[in-house]
Amino acid sequence: MELTLKKAVAQILEQQRGRDVSGAALAKQLGVSRSAVWKAVEQLRAEGRQIEAIPNKGYRLTDVLETLSAQRLMQALGQTDETKIIVADTVTSTNLVLKQYAEKGAPEGTVVLAAAQSAGRGRLGRSFYSPDQTGMYLSLLLRPKIAAHQAVMITVAAAAAVQQAIFQQCGLDAQIKWVNDLYLDGKKICGILTEAAFDCESGAMAYAVVGIGINIAHPAAGLPEALTPIVGSLYGSDAPPEGIRETLAARIVRNLTDYYHQLPKTPFMSVYREKNMILGRRVRVSSTGRTALAVAIDDAAGLVVQDCQTGAETTLTYGEVSVLPLE
């Protein structure tokens, strides 16, 4: 009963976004006491929803973003297959949820979209900060027929697809950092994590799940202190356009699907190179701690670096680099 009431209160406040709704009106509409309404509001606040209580006026929803809608996403994608769309307020991780669906035989093209993650993950097992009402967390299921060593191209295609989608939908020119992050105005706004499963007998790829997390707006309470200097968002403190998460997600899915179906051809490499923020910059290679110049990205998406001391060139196929300040 409490869960149903909580969702009903959230739905009414969403419908009246930007307007005050009195506790008495909510109680009358829902057939409950004002105390029950207050408890539901407190539960919503505990989950991260931004709800103001204005004396003599009532409650007002002040979330930066409206509730996610499976219907809006389906409309934006132009598809009617409800079984391939999973939309949730909060999940542990969109990748984890989609991998569970994949193991049960979910079809290629299945999408999981969430407003928040309680256990979001990045590369190398790191956590991925995924607060409610500020971001878009998306995973797409693919069942590639490509060699295992080509799997990195899925991540590269995803980075190019996101960069193009952000420009197409938001008019913003994000930059790609090798191999799987996107930046805007020098701050990280997107991370991509591709996870694959392989058939033990054939060694072929059974499926790949591409996870994409994008910061849409700044959290109302601000970022954790450690993240403030390095993490940004698409719209900062400005109000994002209505339905931006669904429309941006649809653009990304369409772009990535188009690139994916052209594999092993790699038309996205031109975007990946052109929009890469790392080429021509000094970097620190995490595996060696040495400083190098990022020279090129080869056709296999390897990063060619030139050691700043010895002049020797090396191609990095995995790992991380830190971009050093301009001298």
Buried (B, 14 or more C-beta within 10 A) or exposed (E): EEEEBBBBBBEBBBEBEEEBBBBEBBBEEBEBEBEBBBBBBEBBEEBBBBBEBEEEEBBBBBBBBBBBBBEBBBBBBEBEEEEBBBBBBBBEBBBBBBBEBBEEEBEBBBBBBBBBBEEBBBBEEEEBBBBBBBBBBBBBBBBBEBEEEBBBBBBBBBBBBBBBBBBBBBEBEBBBBBBBBBBBEEBBBBBBBBBBEBEEEEEEBBBBBBBBBBBBBBBBEEBEEEBEEEBBBBBBEEEBBEBBBBBBBBBBBBBBBBBBEEBEEBEBBEBBBEBBBBBEBBBBBEEEEBBBBBBBBEEBBBBBBBBBEEEEEBEBEEBBBEBBEEE
